[in-house]
């Protein structure tokens, strides 16, 4: 029997509960770091360092966006990016 590739999007509903909880916790950690209730006391990289100071906030934001994408929230539409469904190109081939 031949090995068949899964259809895209077929395995989306088959995520483990532990994986979803772990991704949710990482997303919550990123949001807490961005909100920073300690008013700057808990900082991995101090913000007063030029250029490097905001890298930790950028990493936390990327973590939050990735976690939202895991749960199906696509923020790309806010910035004018087309959804992947529109990227299909239909080509007709004529036999000669």
Gaussian input, Z-matrix of N, CA and C with variables (Angstrom, degrees):
# hf/3-21g

backbone

0 1
 N
 C     1     B1
 C     2     B2     1     A1
 N     3     B3     2     A2     1     D1
 C     4     B4     3     A3     2     D2
 C     5     B5     4     A4     3     D3
 N     6     B6     5     A5     4     D4
 C     7     B7     6     A6     5     D5
 C     8     B8     7     A7     6     D6
 N     9     B9     8     A8     7     D7
 C    10    B10     9     A9     8     D8
 C    11    B11    10    A10     9     D9
 N    12    B12    11    A11    10    D10
 C    13    B13    12    A12    11    D11
 C    14    B14    13    A13    12    D12
 N    15    B15    14    A14    13    D13
 C    16    B16    15    A15    14    D14
 C    17    B17    16    A16    15    D15
 N    18    B18    17    A17    16    D16
 C    19    B19    18    A18    17    D17
 C    20    B20    19    A19    18    D18
 N    21    B21    20    A20    19    D19
 C    22    B22    21    A21    20    D20
 C    23    B23    22    A22    21    D21
 N    24    B24    23    A23    22    D22
 C    25    B25    24    A24    23    D23
 C    26    B26    25    A25    24    D24
 N    27    B27    26    A26    25    D25
 C    28    B28    27    A27    26    D26
 C    29    B29    28    A28    27    D27
 N    30    B30    29    A29    28    D28
 C    31    B31    30    A30    29    D29
 C    32    B32    31    A31    30    D30
 N    33    B33    32    A32    31    D31
 C    34    B34    33    A33    32    D32
 C    35    B35    34    A34    33    D33
 N    36    B36    35    A35    34    D34
 C    37    B37    36    A36    35    D35
 C    38    B38    37    A37    36    D36
 N    39    B39    38    A38    37    D37
 C    40    B40    39    A39    38    D38
 C    41    B41    40    A40    39    D39
 N    42    B42    41    A41    40    D40
 C    43    B43    42    A42    41    D41
 C    44    B44    43    A43    42    D42
 N    45    B45    44    A44    43    D43
 C    46    B46    45    A45    44    D44
 C    47    B47    46    A46    45    D45
 N    48    B48    47    A47    46    D46
 C    49    B49    48    A48    47    D47
 C    50    B50    49    A49    48    D48
 N    51    B51    50    A50    49    D49
 C    52    B52    51    A51    50    D50
 C    53    B53    52    A52    51    D51
 N    54    B54    53    A53    52    D52
 C    55    B55    54    A54    53    D53
 C    56    B56    55    A55    54    D54
 N    57    B57    56    A56    55    D55
 C    58    B58    57    A57    56    D56
 C    59    B59    58    A58    57    D57
 N    60    B60    59    A59    58    D58
 C    61    B61    60    A60    59    D59
 C    62    B62    61    A61    60    D60
 N    63    B63    62    A62    61    D61
 C    64    B64    63    A63    62    D62
 C    65    B65    64    A64    63    D63
 N    66    B66    65    A65    64    D64
 C    67    B67    66    A66    65    D65
 C    68    B68    67    A67    66    D66
 N    69    B69    68    A68    67    D67
 C    70    B70    69    A69    68    D68
 C    71    B71    70    A70    69    D69
 N    72    B72    71    A71    70    D70
 C    73    B73    72    A72    71    D71
 C    74    B74    73    A73    72    D72
 N    75    B75    74    A74    73    D73
 C    76    B76    75    A75    74    D74
 C    77    B77    76    A76    75    D75
 N    78    B78    77    A77    76    D76
 C    79    B79    78    A78    77    D77
 C    80    B80    79    A79    78    D78
 N    81    B81    80    A80    79    D79
 C    82    B82    81    A81    80    D80
 C    83    B83    82    A82    81    D81
 N    84    B84    83    A83    82    D82
 C    85    B85    84    A84    83    D83
 C    86    B86    85    A85    84    D84
 N    87    B87    86    A86    85    D85
 C    88    B88    87    A87    86    D86
 C    89    B89    88    A88    87    D87
 N    90    B90    89    A89    88    D88
 C    91    B91    90    A90    89    D89
 C    92    B92    91    A91    90    D90
 N    93    B93    92    A92    91    D91
 C    94    B94    93    A93    92    D92
 C    95    B95    94    A94    93    D93
 N    96    B96    95    A95    94    D94
 C    97    B97    96    A96    95    D95
 C    98    B98    97    A97    96    D96
 N    99    B99    98    A98    97    D97
 C   100   B100    99    A99    98    D98
 C   101   B101   100   A100    99    D99
 N   102   B102   101   A101   100   D100
 C   103   B103   102   A102   101   D101
 C   104   B104   103   A103   102   D102
 N   105   B105   104   A104   103   D103
 C   106   B106   105   A105   104   D104
 C   107   B107   106   A106   105   D105
 N   108   B108   107   A107   106   D106
 C   109   B109   108   A108   107   D107
 C   110   B110   109   A109   108   D108
 N   111   B111   110   A110   109   D109
 C   112   B112   111   A111   110   D110
 C   113   B113   112   A112   111   D111
 N   114   B114   113   A113   112   D112
 C   115   B115   114   A114   113   D113
 C   116   B116   115   A115   114   D114
 N   117   B117   116   A116   115   D115
 C   118   B118   117   A117   116   D116
 C   119   B119   118   A118   117   D117
 N   120   B120   119   A119   118   D118
 C   121   B121   120   A120   119   D119
 C   122   B122   121   A121   120   D120
 N   123   B123   122   A122   121   D121
 C   124   B124   123   A123   122   D122
 C   125   B125   124   A124   123   D123
 N   126   B126   125   A125   124   D124
 C   127   B127   126   A126   125   D125
 C   128   B128   127   A127   126   D126
 N   129   B129   128   A128   127   D127
 C   130   B130   129   A129   128   D128
 C   131   B131   130   A130   129   D129
 N   132   B132   131   A131   130   D130
 C   133   B133   132   A132   131   D131
 C   134   B134   133   A133   132   D132
 N   135   B135   134   A134   133   D133
 C   136   B136   135   A135   134   D134
 C   137   B137   136   A136   135   D135
 N   138   B138   137   A137   136   D136
 C   139   B139   138   A138   137   D137
 C   140   B140   139   A139   138   D138
 N   141   B141   140   A140   139   D139
 C   142   B142   141   A141   140   D140
 C   143   B143   142   A142   141   D141
 N   144   B144   143   A143   142   D142
 C   145   B145   144   A144   143   D143
 C   146   B146   145   A145   144   D144
 N   147   B147   146   A146   145   D145
 C   148   B148   147   A147   146   D146
 C   149   B149   148   A148   147   D147
 N   150   B150   149   A149   148   D148
 C   151   B151   150   A150   149   D149
 C   152   B152   151   A151   150   D150
 N   153   B153   152   A152   151   D151
 C   154   B154   153   A153   152   D152
 C   155   B155   154   A154   153   D153
 N   156   B156   155   A155   154   D154
 C   157   B157   156   A156   155   D155
 C   158   B158   157   A157   156   D156
 N   159   B159   158   A158   157   D157
 C   160   B160   159   A159   158   D158
 C   161   B161   160   A160   159   D159
 N   162   B162   161   A161   160   D160
 C   163   B163   162   A162   161   D161
 C   164   B164   163   A163   162   D162
 N   165   B165   164   A164   163   D163
 C   166   B166   165   A165   164   D164
 C   167   B167   166   A166   165   D165
 N   168   B168   167   A167   166   D166
 C   169   B169   168   A168   167   D167
 C   170   B170   169   A169   168   D168
 N   171   B171   170   A170   169   D169
 C   172   B172   171   A171   170   D170
 C   173   B173   172   A172   171   D171
 N   174   B174   173   A173   172   D172
 C   175   B175   174   A174   173   D173
 C   176   B176   175   A175   174   D174
 N   177   B177   176   A176   175   D175
 C   178   B178   177   A177   176   D176
 C   179   B179   178   A178   177   D177
 N   180   B180   179   A179   178   D178
 C   181   B181   180   A180   179   D179
 C   182   B182   181   A181   180   D180
 N   183   B183   182   A182   181   D181
 C   184   B184   183   A183   182   D182
 C   185   B185   184   A184   183   D183
 N   186   B186   185   A185   184   D184
 C   187   B187   186   A186   185   D185
 C   188   B188   187   A187   186   D186
 N   189   B189   188   A188   187   D187
 C   190   B190   189   A189   188   D188
 C   191   B191   190   A190   189   D189
 N   192   B192   191   A191   190   D190
 C   193   B193   192   A192   191   D191
 C   194   B194   193   A193   192   D192
 N   195   B195   194   A194   193   D193
 C   196   B196   195   A195   194   D194
 C   197   B197   196   A196   195   D195
 N   198   B198   197   A197   196   D196
 C   199   B199   198   A198   197   D197
 C   200   B200   199   A199   198   D198
 N   201   B201   200   A200   199   D199
 C   202   B202   201   A201   200   D200
 C   203   B203   202   A202   201   D201
 N   204   B204   203   A203   202   D202
 C   205   B205   204   A204   203   D203
 C   206   B206   205   A205   204   D204
 N   207   B207   206   A206   205   D205
 C   208   B208   207   A207   206   D206
 C   209   B209   208   A208   207   D207
 N   210   B210   209   A209   208   D208
 C   211   B211   210   A210   209   D209
 C   212   B212   211   A211   210   D210
 N   213   B213   212   A212   211   D211
 C   214   B214   213   A213   212   D212
 C   215   B215   214   A214   213   D213
 N   216   B216   215   A215   214   D214
 C   217   B217   216   A216   215   D215
 C   218   B218   217   A217   216   D216
 N   219   B219   218   A218   217   D217
 C   220   B220   219   A219   218   D218
 C   221   B221   220   A220   219   D219
 N   222   B222   221   A221   220   D220
 C   223   B223   222   A222   221   D221
 C   224   B224   223   A223   222   D222
 N   225   B225   224   A224   223   D223
 C   226   B226   225   A225   224   D224
 C   227   B227   226   A226   225   D225
 N   228   B228   227   A227   226   D226
 C   229   B229   228   A228   227   D227
 C   230   B230   229   A229   228   D228
 N   231   B231   230   A230   229   D229
 C   232   B232   231   A231   230   D230
 C   233   B233   232   A232   231   D231
 N   234   B234   233   A233   232   D232
 C   235   B235   234   A234   233   D233
 C   236   B236   235   A235   234   D234
 N   237   B237   236   A236   235   D235
 C   238   B238   237   A237   236   D236
 C   239   B239   238   A238   237   D237
 N   240   B240   239   A239   238   D238
 C   241   B241   240   A240   239   D239
 C   242   B242   241   A241   240   D240
 N   243   B243   242   A242   241   D241
 C   244   B244   243   A243   242   D242
 C   245   B245   244   A244   243   D243
 N   246   B246   245   A245   244   D244
 C   247   B247   246   A246   245   D245
 C   248   B248   247   A247   246   D246
 N   249   B249   248   A248   247   D247
 C   250   B250   249   A249   248   D248
 C   251   B251   250   A250   249   D249
 N   252   B252   251   A251   250   D250
 C   253   B253   252   A252   251   D251
 C   254   B254   253   A253   252   D252
 N   255   B255   254   A254   253   D253
 C   256   B256   255   A255   254   D254
 C   257   B257   256   A256   255   D255
 N   258   B258   257   A257   256   D256
 C   259   B259   258   A258   257   D257
 C   260   B260   259   A259   258   D258
 N   261   B261   260   A260   259   D259
 C   262   B262   261   A261   260   D260
 C   263   B263   262   A262   261   D261
 N   264   B264   263   A263   262   D262
 C   265   B265   264   A264   263   D263
 C   266   B266   265   A265   264   D264
 N   267   B267   266   A266   265   D265
 C   268   B268   267   A267   266   D266
 C   269   B269   268   A268   267   D267
 N   270   B270   269   A269   268   D268
 C   271   B271   270   A270   269   D269
 C   272   B272   271   A271   270   D270
 N   273   B273   272   A272   271   D271
 C   274   B274   273   A273   272   D272
 C   275   B275   274   A274   273   D273
 N   276   B276   275   A275   274   D274
 C   277   B277   276   A276   275   D275
 C   278   B278   277   A277   276   D276
 N   279   B279   278   A278   277   D277
 C   280   B280   279   A279   278   D278
 C   281   B281   280   A280   279   D279
 N   282   B282   281   A281   280   D280
 C   283   B283   282   A282   281   D281
 C   284   B284   283   A283   282   D282
 N   285   B285   284   A284   283   D283
 C   286   B286   285   A285   284   D284
 C   287   B287   286   A286   285   D285

   B1=1.4407
   B2=1.5331
   B3=1.3016
   B4=1.4610
   B5=1.5313
   B6=1.3300
   B7=1.4638
   B8=1.5261
   B9=1.3315
   B10=1.4568
   B11=1.5159
   B12=1.3116
   B13=1.4584
   B14=1.5278
   B15=1.3313
   B16=1.4637
   B17=1.5215
   B18=1.3017
   B19=1.4561
   B20=1.5259
   B21=1.3283
   B22=1.4690
   B23=1.5187
   B24=1.3104
   B25=1.4525
   B26=1.5122
   B27=1.3290
   B28=1.4566
   B29=1.5183
   B30=1.3246
   B31=1.4516
   B32=1.5180
   B33=1.3267
   B34=1.4629
   B35=1.5191
   B36=1.3119
   B37=1.4459
   B38=1.5139
   B39=1.3047
   B40=1.4536
   B41=1.5238
   B42=1.2897
   B43=1.4579
   B44=1.5129
   B45=1.3147
   B46=1.4566
   B47=1.5243
   B48=1.3003
   B49=1.4628
   B50=1.5235
   B51=1.3345
   B52=1.4635
   B53=1.5284
   B54=1.3360
   B55=1.4643
   B56=1.5130
   B57=1.3372
   B58=1.4613
   B59=1.5249
   B60=1.3408
   B61=1.4654
   B62=1.5193
   B63=1.3329
   B64=1.4580
   B65=1.5277
   B66=1.3229
   B67=1.4693
   B68=1.5247
   B69=1.3293
   B70=1.4642
   B71=1.5226
   B72=1.3453
   B73=1.4627
   B74=1.5189
   B75=1.3377
   B76=1.4635
   B77=1.5281
   B78=1.3256
   B79=1.4609
   B80=1.5193
   B81=1.3370
   B82=1.4602
   B83=1.5286
   B84=1.3310
   B85=1.4636
   B86=1.5318
   B87=1.3309
   B88=1.4601
   B89=1.5238
   B90=1.3366
   B91=1.4707
   B92=1.5268
   B93=1.3396
   B94=1.4656
   B95=1.5199
   B96=1.3349
   B97=1.4653
   B98=1.5238
   B99=1.3323
   B100=1.4643
   B101=1.5246
   B102=1.3329
   B103=1.4599
   B104=1.5204
   B105=1.3360
   B106=1.4596
   B107=1.5262
   B108=1.3531
   B109=1.4673
   B110=1.5305
   B111=1.3192
   B112=1.4643
   B113=1.5199
   B114=1.2914
   B115=1.4642
   B116=1.5194
   B117=1.3149
   B118=1.4466
   B119=1.5098
   B120=1.3281
   B121=1.4584
   B122=1.5229
   B123=1.3311
   B124=1.4628
   B125=1.5306
   B126=1.2992
   B127=1.4585
   B128=1.5141
   B129=1.3087
   B130=1.4596
   B131=1.5237
   B132=1.3212
   B133=1.4669
   B134=1.5339
   B135=1.3278
   B136=1.4648
   B137=1.5332
   B138=1.3289
   B139=1.4612
   B140=1.5208
   B141=1.3114
   B142=1.4573
   B143=1.5338
   B144=1.3304
   B145=1.4702
   B146=1.5238
   B147=1.3106
   B148=1.4608
   B149=1.5339
   B150=1.2979
   B151=1.4605
   B152=1.5345
   B153=1.3021
   B154=1.4581
   B155=1.5244
   B156=1.3042
   B157=1.4579
   B158=1.5075
   B159=1.3017
   B160=1.4612
   B161=1.5219
   B162=1.3178
   B163=1.4614
   B164=1.5212
   B165=1.3250
   B166=1.4551
   B167=1.5294
   B168=1.3352
   B169=1.4618
   B170=1.5246
   B171=1.3294
   B172=1.4675
   B173=1.5310
   B174=1.3187
   B175=1.4657
   B176=1.5275
   B177=1.3213
   B178=1.4651
   B179=1.5282
   B180=1.3322
   B181=1.4634
   B182=1.5195
   B183=1.3336
   B184=1.4655
   B185=1.5288
   B186=1.3137
   B187=1.4485
   B188=1.5280
   B189=1.3125
   B190=1.4619
   B191=1.5300
   B192=1.3253
   B193=1.4712
   B194=1.5251
   B195=1.3294
   B196=1.4612
   B197=1.5225
   B198=1.3129
   B199=1.4616
   B200=1.5223
   B201=1.3121
   B202=1.4593
   B203=1.5233
   B204=1.3232
   B205=1.4617
   B206=1.5186
   B207=1.3238
   B208=1.4669
   B209=1.5239
   B210=1.3309
   B211=1.4574
   B212=1.5278
   B213=1.3292
   B214=1.4602
   B215=1.5113
   B216=1.3137
   B217=1.4637
   B218=1.5228
   B219=1.3304
   B220=1.4583
   B221=1.5193
   B222=1.3204
   B223=1.4637
   B224=1.5260
   B225=1.3259
   B226=1.4594
   B227=1.5162
   B228=1.3305
   B229=1.4542
   B230=1.5186
   B231=1.3180
   B232=1.4585
   B233=1.5203
   B234=1.3193
   B235=1.4587
   B236=1.5170
   B237=1.3260
   B238=1.4478
   B239=1.5213
   B240=1.3314
   B241=1.4579
   B242=1.5142
   B243=1.3118
   B244=1.4507
   B245=1.5222
   B246=1.3158
   B247=1.4614
   B248=1.5180
   B249=1.3189
   B250=1.4524
   B251=1.5175
   B252=1.3090
   B253=1.4597
   B254=1.5284
   B255=1.3261
   B256=1.4617
   B257=1.5245
   B258=1.3299
   B259=1.4538
   B260=1.5307
   B261=1.3135
   B262=1.4662
   B263=1.5251
   B264=1.3279
   B265=1.4519
   B266=1.5285
   B267=1.3130
   B268=1.4499
   B269=1.5307
   B270=1.3247
   B271=1.4573
   B272=1.5207
   B273=1.3161
   B274=1.4601
   B275=1.5275
   B276=1.3218
   B277=1.4500
   B278=1.5110
   B279=1.3273
   B280=1.4724
   B281=1.5166
   B282=1.3207
   B283=1.4535
   B284=1.5193
   B285=1.3316
   B286=1.4686
   B287=1.5027
   A1=109.11
   A2=117.71
   A3=122.58
   A4=110.63
   A5=113.88
   A6=120.03
   A7=108.40
   A8=117.22
   A9=121.03
   A10=109.68
   A11=115.13
   A12=120.68
   A13=109.02
   A14=117.34
   A15=118.73
   A16=110.86
   A17=115.43
   A18=121.32
   A19=108.11
   A20=116.52
   A21=120.84
   A22=110.11
   A23=116.50
   A24=121.42
   A25=113.56
   A26=117.96
   A27=121.05
   A28=111.97
   A29=117.75
   A30=121.56
   A31=114.58
   A32=119.04
   A33=120.99
   A34=112.28
   A35=118.48
   A36=121.29
   A37=112.84
   A38=119.58
   A39=123.10
   A40=111.86
   A41=117.89
   A42=121.76
   A43=108.80
   A44=115.50
   A45=119.06
   A46=110.29
   A47=115.10
   A48=120.71
   A49=109.79
   A50=116.37
   A51=120.27
   A52=111.05
   A53=117.10
   A54=120.68
   A55=112.14
   A56=116.45
   A57=119.95
   A58=111.34
   A59=116.24
   A60=119.35
   A61=110.57
   A62=116.72
   A63=120.97
   A64=111.66
   A65=116.71
   A66=120.31
   A67=110.24
   A68=117.15
   A69=120.73
   A70=112.14
   A71=116.76
   A72=119.74
   A73=112.07
   A74=116.81
   A75=119.28
   A76=110.94
   A77=117.05
   A78=120.23
   A79=111.92
   A80=116.03
   A81=120.40
   A82=110.67
   A83=116.85
   A84=120.61
   A85=110.78
   A86=116.96
   A87=120.51
   A88=112.32
   A89=116.04
   A90=119.73
   A91=110.41
   A92=117.25
   A93=120.37
   A94=110.45
   A95=117.13
   A96=119.56
   A97=111.23
   A98=117.05
   A99=119.65
   A100=111.64
   A101=117.52
   A102=121.02
   A103=109.62
   A104=116.87
   A105=124.68
   A106=112.62
   A107=116.19
   A108=118.43
   A109=113.94
   A110=117.78
   A111=119.91
   A112=111.90
   A113=118.74
   A114=124.72
   A115=112.65
   A116=116.78
   A117=120.60
   A118=115.40
   A119=118.07
   A120=119.72
   A121=110.64
   A122=116.57
   A123=121.89
   A124=108.69
   A125=117.39
   A126=123.36
   A127=108.90
   A128=117.61
   A129=119.95
   A130=110.87
   A131=115.68
   A132=121.42
   A133=106.44
   A134=118.92
   A135=119.98
   A136=111.80
   A137=115.72
   A138=120.96
   A139=113.50
   A140=119.44
   A141=120.07
   A142=112.74
   A143=117.73
   A144=120.10
   A145=108.81
   A146=119.08
   A147=120.65
   A148=111.24
   A149=116.27
   A150=127.07
   A151=112.08
   A152=118.60
   A153=121.97
   A154=112.83
   A155=117.73
   A156=121.89
   A157=114.77
   A158=118.16
   A159=120.84
   A160=113.34
   A161=117.97
   A162=119.85
   A163=112.58
   A164=118.30
   A165=119.54
   A166=111.53
   A167=117.31
   A168=119.81
   A169=111.16
   A170=117.34
   A171=120.06
   A172=110.71
   A173=117.00
   A174=120.55
   A175=110.46
   A176=117.83
   A177=121.00
   A178=110.76
   A179=117.20
   A180=120.61
   A181=110.82
   A182=116.72
   A183=119.52
   A184=110.49
   A185=117.67
   A186=122.05
   A187=110.87
   A188=117.53
   A189=121.80
   A190=110.54
   A191=117.68
   A192=121.08
   A193=110.86
   A194=117.12
   A195=120.51
   A196=111.55
   A197=116.74
   A198=120.16
   A199=111.16
   A200=117.39
   A201=120.00
   A202=111.33
   A203=117.06
   A204=120.80
   A205=111.01
   A206=118.18
   A207=122.32
   A208=110.61
   A209=116.63
   A210=121.08
   A211=112.80
   A212=118.35
   A213=121.71
   A214=115.68
   A215=118.91
   A216=121.46
   A217=107.39
   A218=116.57
   A219=121.20
   A220=109.62
   A221=116.36
   A222=120.89
   A223=112.48
   A224=117.64
   A225=121.10
   A226=112.82
   A227=117.66
   A228=121.54
   A229=112.88
   A230=117.32
   A231=120.29
   A232=112.25
   A233=116.23
   A234=120.97
   A235=112.72
   A236=117.52
   A237=121.13
   A238=115.01
   A239=118.10
   A240=120.45
   A241=109.20
   A242=115.48
   A243=120.37
   A244=109.79
   A245=115.74
   A246=118.69
   A247=109.70
   A248=116.77
   A249=121.36
   A250=112.33
   A251=117.54
   A252=121.01
   A253=111.42
   A254=117.20
   A255=121.06
   A256=112.75
   A257=117.80
   A258=121.03
   A259=113.28
   A260=118.08
   A261=121.04
   A262=108.30
   A263=115.69
   A264=121.79
   A265=107.26
   A266=115.90
   A267=121.23
   A268=108.74
   A269=117.30
   A270=122.76
   A271=108.75
   A272=115.20
   A273=119.43
   A274=108.81
   A275=116.36
   A276=121.92
   A277=108.48
   A278=114.76
   A279=119.09
   A280=109.55
   A281=117.23
   A282=122.67
   A283=109.55
   A284=116.38
   A285=119.17
   A286=109.98
   D1=136.97
   D2=-177.45
   D3=-79.66
   D4=147.70
   D5=176.00
   D6=-79.85
   D7=123.66
   D8=-178.61
   D9=-103.65
   D10=140.92
   D11=176.42
   D12=-76.17
   D13=142.19
   D14=177.29
   D15=-70.96
   D16=148.91
   D17=177.78
   D18=-71.95
   D19=142.16
   D20=-178.42
   D21=-59.32
   D22=131.38
   D23=179.18
   D24=85.72
   D25=-2.57
   D26=-176.90
   D27=-70.43
   D28=-36.36
   D29=-176.23
   D30=-92.30
   D31=11.10
   D32=-176.21
   D33=-63.57
   D34=-37.38
   D35=-177.47
   D36=-81.54
   D37=-2.20
   D38=-175.18
   D39=-103.69
   D40=42.96
   D41=177.68
   D42=-89.17
   D43=146.08
   D44=179.70
   D45=-76.75
   D46=152.44
   D47=179.11
   D48=-66.13
   D49=-41.41
   D50=179.02
   D51=-61.06
   D52=-42.34
   D53=178.88
   D54=-63.61
   D55=-41.08
   D56=179.17
   D57=-66.59
   D58=-39.31
   D59=178.03
   D60=-65.68
   D61=-41.70
   D62=179.80
   D63=-63.57
   D64=-43.92
   D65=178.18
   D66=-65.10
   D67=-39.60
   D68=177.56
   D69=-63.21
   D70=-39.35
   D71=177.83
   D72=-66.81
   D73=-40.17
   D74=176.76
   D75=-64.50
   D76=-39.47
   D77=177.19
   D78=-63.53
   D79=-41.85
   D80=178.19
   D81=-65.09
   D82=-39.55
   D83=177.01
   D84=-61.57
   D85=-41.19
   D86=178.00
   D87=-64.16
   D88=-41.23
   D89=179.02
   D90=-65.90
   D91=-42.78
   D92=179.08
   D93=-62.97
   D94=-39.13
   D95=178.72
   D96=-66.05
   D97=-37.53
   D98=179.27
   D99=-71.05
   D100=-39.46
   D101=179.11
   D102=-71.57
   D103=-35.50
   D104=173.55
   D105=51.44
   D106=71.23
   D107=-177.64
   D108=-65.53
   D109=-13.01
   D110=179.09
   D111=-86.91
   D112=6.71
   D113=175.79
   D114=56.07
   D115=43.43
   D116=174.03
   D117=94.44
   D118=-2.06
   D119=178.57
   D120=-70.33
   D121=-38.99
   D122=178.47
   D123=-96.01
   D124=92.58
   D125=179.89
   D126=-130.11
   D127=130.81
   D128=174.95
   D129=-74.99
   D130=-44.51
   D131=177.14
   D132=-125.46
   D133=122.15
   D134=-179.41
   D135=-59.11
   D136=138.48
   D137=-176.98
   D138=-70.63
   D139=-15.91
   D140=-178.13
   D141=-82.01
   D142=-1.12
   D143=172.92
   D144=-80.02
   D145=126.85
   D146=-178.75
   D147=-61.02
   D148=136.23
   D149=177.06
   D150=64.80
   D151=-51.82
   D152=-176.92
   D153=-71.90
   D154=-22.31
   D155=-174.45
   D156=-63.72
   D157=-26.93
   D158=-177.46
   D159=-100.57
   D160=4.92
   D161=-179.52
   D162=-66.94
   D163=-34.68
   D164=179.74
   D165=-68.50
   D166=-37.31
   D167=175.77
   D168=-68.46
   D169=-36.57
   D170=176.95
   D171=-64.53
   D172=-40.51
   D173=178.23
   D174=-66.23
   D175=-39.69
   D176=177.86
   D177=-64.78
   D178=-37.81
   D179=178.69
   D180=-68.28
   D181=-39.99
   D182=176.96
   D183=-63.98
   D184=-36.44
   D185=177.31
   D186=-63.58
   D187=-44.53
   D188=179.58
   D189=-64.71
   D190=-44.09
   D191=179.45
   D192=-64.07
   D193=-39.65
   D194=178.36
   D195=-65.69
   D196=-39.72
   D197=178.46
   D198=-67.13
   D199=-38.84
   D200=176.10
   D201=-64.71
   D202=-38.99
   D203=177.81
   D204=-65.34
   D205=-34.23
   D206=177.40
   D207=-60.94
   D208=-37.84
   D209=-179.45
   D210=-90.08
   D211=6.14
   D212=172.87
   D213=94.90
   D214=7.48
   D215=177.66
   D216=-89.51
   D217=112.28
   D218=-177.01
   D219=-98.77
   D220=109.52
   D221=179.25
   D222=-87.15
   D223=-4.16
   D224=-179.51
   D225=-64.18
   D226=-28.13
   D227=178.82
   D228=-66.52
   D229=-24.04
   D230=178.31
   D231=-68.90
   D232=-24.97
   D233=-176.80
   D234=-105.54
   D235=14.66
   D236=175.17
   D237=86.12
   D238=8.52
   D239=178.45
   D240=-78.62
   D241=138.12
   D242=178.43
   D243=-76.11
   D244=151.08
   D245=177.44
   D246=-74.00
   D247=160.01
   D248=-176.56
   D249=-66.73
   D250=-20.81
   D251=179.58
   D252=-66.49
   D253=-27.97
   D254=-178.46
   D255=-84.40
   D256=-4.32
   D257=-176.08
   D258=-85.16
   D259=4.21
   D260=-179.03
   D261=-80.34
   D262=130.47
   D263=179.22
   D264=-108.12
   D265=123.73
   D266=-179.48
   D267=-96.29
   D268=121.33
   D269=-177.15
   D270=-122.47
   D271=131.06
   D272=175.94
   D273=-104.69
   D274=135.58
   D275=-179.33
   D276=-115.17
   D277=129.09
   D278=179.14
   D279=-99.47
   D280=137.70
   D281=175.15
   D282=-84.56
   D283=135.75
   D284=179.91
   D285=-107.95

